[in-house]
Amino acid sequence: MCLLATDRSLAPTTLARAVEARDLDMLFLPENSHIPLQRARDWPYAEALLDPLSRLHDPFVALAQAAAVTEHLLLGFGVCLVTHRDPINTAKAVASLDQLSSGRVIFGIAGGALDEAMRNHGTAFKQRWQIVRDRTLAMKAIWRDEIAEYHGEFVDFEPMWSFPKPLQAGGPPIWIGSNSKWVPGRVAEYADGWMVYNGRYAGDAVHDLRVACDKRGRSFADVTLALMDAPWDAGEAVGFLEQGYSKLIFLVPPDSGNIEAELDRIAEVVAKLRR
């Protein structure tokens, strides 16, 4: 499941315990450092979420707390805004979390949607996906290589040591969370999965990802296709699994007055799916 975890919602430790106690597999927390007051254009889908998005806990801190009080729960970023972060420091933070959680990290990534917020972090909006690619490849080199070196357009460093390495060999799985027509190609090139937001991708995600994997010589079976904001109806959810989605991520509304009751509802749907 995924929740906009803020200073007004359940503490990450309480939330993580509640999710694991209901035998749910994954907890995803999103990232957003701030909301600029001056914005040149509307932010589709998020205008009603500006208050919670300005209050999110840092996902590295919150997921570290979640790791400390759970044993099996997978810890996901839904998503980490790579355009807002230094890749060397981020690689170390991800590796540390993966080590300390016994290899339970899923590293969801994206470029972001707010031009002004990216510029506050030194990123040009029009170059966001080139930067995501470059920083992701650089982080993978740091996770993979004993002596890491990377020379790209936006990231450039000479041979260096950076430890710890992630417990998961080569680094945790990288899932791209975005909905443009370019995402299947990006996933096939440098990621391990795709989080498709329910109802926001204009094409056929399963078909398009299969085609992209074929072009890159990758097996579709080796790539995770996850549905974000999965339907809370077992019959509808089964339909997505039959289409070719392999993971379902249920989204808890940020204005929910009783998150634990919402988790109970999700657990009932999951139990039906497992049966």
C-alpha positions as CSV (number, residue, x, y, z in Angstrom):
1,M,0.0,0.0,0.0
2,C,1.0,3.6,-0.4
3,L,0.2,6.6,1.9
4,L,1.1,10.3,1.9
5,A,2.8,10.0,5.4
6,T,2.8,13.5,7.0
7,D,3.2,15.1,10.3
8,R,-0.6,14.8,10.7
9,S,-0.9,11.1,9.9
10,L,0.2,7.9,11.7
11,A,3.8,7.9,12.8
12,P,5.9,5.7,10.4
13,T,6.5,3.1,13.1
14,T,2.8,2.8,13.9
15,L,1.9,2.7,10.2
16,A,4.5,0.0,9.4
17,R,3.5,-2.2,12.3
18,A,-0.1,-1.9,11.2
19,V,0.7,-2.8,7.6
20,E,2.8,-5.8,8.5
21,A,0.3,-7.1,11.1
22,R,-2.3,-7.3,8.3
23,D,0.0,-9.5,6.2
24,L,0.3,-6.8,3.5
25,D,3.6,-7.2,1.5
26,M,4.7,-3.6,0.8
27,L,4.7,-0.1,2.2
28,F,5.4,2.7,-0.3
29,L,6.1,6.3,0.9
30,P,6.4,9.2,-1.5
31,E,8.8,12.1,-1.5
32,N,8.2,15.8,-1.9
33,S,10.6,18.3,-0.3
34,H,8.4,21.4,-0.6
35,I,5.7,23.3,-2.5
36,P,6.7,26.6,-4.0
37,L,4.0,29.2,-3.4
38,Q,4.5,30.8,-6.8
39,R,3.7,28.3,-9.6
40,A,3.4,29.3,-13.3
41,R,1.0,26.5,-14.1
42,D,-1.4,24.0,-12.5
43,W,-0.1,20.7,-11.3
44,P,-2.6,18.1,-12.8
45,Y,-4.0,15.6,-10.3
46,A,-2.3,17.3,-7.3
47,E,-4.0,20.6,-6.7
48,A,-6.1,19.1,-4.0
49,L,-3.0,17.5,-2.4
50,L,-0.8,20.6,-2.0
51,D,-1.2,20.6,1.8
52,P,-0.2,17.0,2.4
53,L,2.5,17.2,-0.2
54,S,4.1,20.1,1.7
55,R,4.1,18.0,4.9
56,L,5.5,14.7,3.8
57,H,8.1,13.0,6.0
58,D,11.4,12.4,4.3
59,P,11.0,8.9,3.0
60,F,14.5,7.8,3.9
61,V,13.9,8.7,7.5
62,A,10.4,7.3,7.6
63,L,11.3,4.0,5.9
64,A,14.3,3.6,8.2
65,Q,11.9,3.8,11.1
66,A,9.6,1.3,9.4
67,A,12.5,-1.1,8.8
68,A,13.4,-1.0,12.5
69,V,10.0,-2.2,13.7
70,T,9.2,-4.8,11.0
71,E,10.7,-8.0,9.7
72,H,9.3,-8.9,6.3
73,L,7.6,-5.7,5.0
74,L,9.1,-4.5,1.7
75,L,10.0,-0.8,1.9
76,G,9.2,1.2,-1.2
77,F,9.7,4.7,-2.5
78,G,6.7,5.8,-4.3
79,V,8.6,7.8,-5.5
80,C,12.0,9.3,-4.8
81,L,12.5,12.4,-6.8
82,V,16.0,11.8,-8.3
83,T,16.0,15.3,-9.8
84,H,16.0,16.7,-6.2
85,R,18.9,14.8,-4.9
86,D,22.7,14.4,-5.2
87,P,23.3,11.0,-6.7
88,I,26.4,10.0,-4.6
89,N,24.7,10.8,-1.3
90,T,21.4,9.2,-2.5
91,A,23.3,6.0,-3.5
92,K,24.8,5.8,0.0
93,A,21.4,6.4,1.7
94,V,19.7,3.7,-0.4
95,A,22.6,1.3,0.2
96,S,22.5,1.9,3.9
97,L,18.7,1.4,4.1
98,D,19.0,-1.8,2.1
99,Q,21.7,-3.1,4.4
100,L,20.0,-2.2,7.6
101,S,16.6,-3.6,6.4
102,S,18.1,-6.9,5.3
103,G,17.5,-6.2,1.7
104,R,13.9,-5.0,1.7
105,V,14.1,-1.9,-0.4
106,I,12.3,-1.1,-3.6
107,F,13.7,2.1,-5.1
108,G,10.9,3.9,-6.9
109,I,12.1,6.9,-8.9
110,A,10.7,9.7,-11.0
111,G,11.6,13.2,-12.2
112,G,8.9,15.2,-10.6
113,A,6.2,17.5,-11.9
114,L,6.8,21.0,-10.5
115,D,9.1,23.2,-12.6
116,E,9.7,25.7,-9.7
117,A,10.5,22.9,-7.2
118,M,13.1,21.4,-9.6
119,R,14.7,24.8,-10.2
120,N,15.0,25.2,-6.4
121,H,17.1,22.0,-6.4
122,G,19.2,23.2,-9.4
123,T,17.4,21.0,-12.1
124,A,16.1,22.3,-15.4
125,F,12.6,21.0,-16.0
126,K,13.1,20.2,-19.6
127,Q,16.2,18.1,-18.8
128,R,14.6,16.1,-15.9
129,W,14.5,12.7,-17.5
130,Q,18.0,13.0,-18.9
131,I,19.1,13.8,-15.4
132,V,17.1,10.9,-13.9
133,R,18.8,8.5,-16.3
134,D,22.3,9.8,-15.7
135,R,21.9,9.8,-11.9
136,T,20.3,6.4,-11.9
137,L,23.1,4.9,-14.0
138,A,25.7,6.6,-11.7
139,M,24.0,5.2,-8.6
140,K,23.9,1.7,-10.1
141,A,27.7,1.9,-10.7
142,I,28.3,2.9,-7.1
143,W,26.2,0.0,-5.8
144,R,27.7,-2.5,-8.2
145,D,31.4,-1.7,-8.4
146,E,34.1,-2.0,-5.7
147,I,35.8,0.9,-7.2
148,A,33.1,3.1,-8.9
149,E,33.6,5.5,-11.7
150,Y,31.0,7.3,-13.9
151,H,31.3,9.9,-16.7
152,G,28.0,11.2,-18.0
153,E,26.5,14.5,-19.1
154,F,25.0,15.4,-15.7
155,V,27.1,13.2,-13.3
156,D,30.8,12.9,-13.5
157,F,33.2,11.3,-11.0
158,E,36.6,9.7,-11.0
159,P,37.3,6.3,-9.4
160,M,36.2,6.2,-5.8
161,W,35.2,4.0,-2.8
162,S,31.7,4.2,-1.5
163,F,30.4,1.8,1.1
164,P,28.2,0.1,2.3
165,K,27.0,-1.7,-0.8
166,P,23.3,-2.7,-0.8
167,L,22.6,-6.1,0.5
168,Q,20.7,-6.8,-2.8
169,A,23.3,-7.6,-5.4
170,G,23.8,-4.7,-7.8
171,G,21.3,-2.6,-5.8
172,P,17.6,-2.7,-5.0
173,P,15.1,-3.0,-7.8
174,I,14.4,0.3,-9.5
175,W,10.8,1.0,-10.4
176,I,10.0,4.1,-12.5
177,G,6.8,5.8,-11.4
178,S,5.5,7.9,-14.3
179,N,2.8,7.7,-17.0
180,S,4.2,9.3,-20.2
181,K,4.5,7.4,-23.5
182,W,8.3,7.4,-23.0
183,V,8.3,5.3,-19.8
184,P,8.3,1.8,-21.3
185,G,11.5,2.5,-23.1
186,R,13.1,4.0,-20.0
187,V,12.1,1.0,-17.9
188,A,13.5,-1.4,-20.5
189,E,16.8,0.5,-20.7
190,Y,17.7,1.1,-17.1
191,A,15.1,0.0,-14.6
192,D,13.5,-3.2,-13.1
193,G,9.9,-2.2,-13.0
194,W,7.2,0.3,-13.7
195,M,4.6,1.7,-11.4
196,V,1.6,2.7,-13.6
197,Y,-0.8,5.1,-12.0
198,N,-4.3,3.7,-12.5
199,G,-6.1,5.6,-15.3
200,R,-3.3,8.0,-16.2
201,Y,-1.4,6.1,-18.9
202,A,-2.9,6.7,-22.3
203,G,-1.7,3.5,-24.0
204,D,-1.7,-0.2,-23.2
205,A,0.9,-0.5,-20.5
206,V,1.3,-4.3,-20.7
207,H,1.7,-4.3,-24.5
208,D,3.9,-1.2,-24.6
209,L,6.3,-2.6,-22.0
210,R,6.5,-5.9,-23.8
211,V,7.4,-4.2,-27.0
212,A,10.0,-2.0,-25.3
213,C,11.6,-5.1,-23.6
214,D,11.7,-6.9,-27.0
215,K,13.5,-3.9,-28.5
216,R,16.1,-4.0,-25.7
217,G,16.5,-7.7,-25.7
218,R,15.0,-8.0,-22.2
219,S,12.5,-10.5,-20.9
220,F,9.2,-9.1,-20.0
221,A,9.0,-11.7,-17.2
222,D,12.1,-10.1,-15.6
223,V,10.4,-6.7,-15.3
224,T,7.8,-5.9,-12.6
225,L,4.6,-4.1,-13.7
226,A,2.9,-2.6,-10.7
227,L,-0.5,-0.8,-10.6
228,M,-0.5,2.2,-8.3
229,D,-3.9,3.1,-6.9
230,A,-5.3,-0.4,-7.5
231,P,-9.1,-0.9,-7.2
232,W,-10.5,-1.8,-3.8
233,D,-12.6,-4.5,-5.5
234,A,-11.3,-8.0,-5.8
235,G,-13.0,-8.6,-9.1
236,E,-11.6,-5.5,-10.7
237,A,-8.2,-6.2,-9.2
238,V,-8.1,-9.7,-10.6
239,G,-8.7,-8.1,-14.1
240,F,-5.5,-6.2,-13.8
241,L,-3.5,-9.3,-12.7
242,E,-4.9,-11.2,-15.7
243,Q,-3.8,-8.4,-18.1
244,G,-0.2,-8.9,-17.0
245,Y,0.3,-6.7,-13.9
246,S,2.3,-8.5,-11.3
247,K,1.9,-6.2,-8.3
248,L,-1.0,-4.1,-6.9
249,I,-0.4,-1.1,-4.8
250,F,-3.4,0.2,-2.9
251,L,-3.5,4.0,-2.2
252,V,-4.9,5.2,1.1
253,P,-6.5,8.6,0.8
254,P,-4.5,11.3,2.6
255,D,-7.6,12.7,4.3
256,S,-8.6,9.4,5.7
257,G,-9.9,9.8,9.2
258,N,-9.1,6.2,10.2
259,I,-6.1,4.7,8.4
260,E,-6.2,1.5,10.3
261,A,-9.8,0.9,9.2
262,E,-8.7,1.5,5.6
263,L,-5.9,-1.0,6.0
264,D,-8.5,-3.5,7.3
265,R,-10.5,-3.0,4.0
266,I,-7.3,-3.5,1.9
267,A,-6.4,-6.6,3.9
268,E,-9.9,-8.1,3.1
269,V,-9.4,-7.5,-0.7
270,V,-5.9,-9.0,-0.5
271,A,-7.2,-12.0,1.3
272,K,-9.8,-12.6,-1.5
273,L,-7.1,-12.2,-4.1
274,R,-4.8,-14.7,-2.4
275,R,-7.7,-17.3,-2.2
